[in-house]
Amino acid sequence: MYQGFHNGDLVELIDTLKHEGWHAVQHRCRNGAPYLDDQQIAERLPQSDAINVHNYHPKQRRLESEARVMAKINDAQWIQLAKDQCKGKEKRPYKPDPGFPYSTF
């Protein structure tokens, strides 16, 4: 991630880090399952995000919506939730799954 995209906006940068970090929690610690249920996500997702997420593949919408919601919670709560969700999970090398055949260059 290039910090220049955030134009020095530390709040936006932290939001992005929490958003992407939550995707890591979803995939590495929750085996691709969301933490929040559909109702919890719907109650917390701003309308502008809901419209934007509609452009994602249907299989990605729930996790993307949840990551947007989780990026907005306070930092201490986010850190505690990430620790709780990943507690006891073994550390293993990350293997990306972009949903299509993938190889490194």
N, C-alpha and C positions, 0 to 999 in steps of 0.2 A: 504494500500500500504506500502510495506516495503522499507525504504530508502536504505537499503543495496544493493538492486538490481541495484541501480544507481552508486554504487562504489564512492560515494562522488562527483559525477558530478552534480553540482548545476544546470547547464543549462539543462541537460537531465531531472532532477527532475522537474524543472519548466515546461518544455515541457509536461511532463506526467500529471502534475496537470492541465495545461490548456486544454490538450486533454480530460481528464476525466471530467473536469469542463464543457467543451463544450457539452459533452454528457448530463450532467445535464440540461443545457440550452435547448438543443434540446427536451428533454423529459418533463421537468417540466414547461418550459416557452413557448415552441413552439408546444406543443402537438404532438411531434414526427416528426415534419416537419423540413426539413433543412432550413437554412437561405440563403445559396448560391444556385444559380441554377447550373444545370449540367455543363454548359460551364465554369462558374467561378471556379468550383471545378476542372475540367479537366485542365484548364490553370495553376492552382497553385499546383496540386498534383505531387510530384516528381515521376518519373518512378518507383523507387524502392518501394515506398508506393503503387502505383497502382498495382504492381505485388503482393505484400503482401495482399492487400485488396481483391484480386481475390479469396483468400482462404476463405473469409467470406461468410456466407449465402447471396444469392442475395438480400434479403430484408434488410440486414444490411449494404451493401456496400456503399450506398450513404451517410448515416449518419456517418459511420466510416471514409470514405474519407474526409468528411467535417471536422470532429473533428481533423484529421491529419493536414489539411490545417489551421484551426483556431489556432492550437497549435503553429504555426510558426509566427503568426502576433505579433507585438510588444505588450508588456504587457499592456501599457496604453490603446491602442486601444482595446485589448481583454476585459479589465475591462469595458470600456465604452459600448462596444457591449453587453456584458452580462447584464449590468445594463439596457440598453435600451430594450433588448428583454424580460427581466423579470419584467420591471416596471409595477406596478399595478396588478401583478399576486398574487393571494392569496397564503398564506403559508399553506401547508397542509402536513400531514405525508406522507412520501415516501412509496409507495407500489411497490416493484420490480415486473417487468413483464419479466421474463427470456424467455418467449415464450413456456413454457411447465408447467405442473402442479408443483406447488411449495408450500412447507410448511416449517415452521421453525422447528428446531430440538427441 
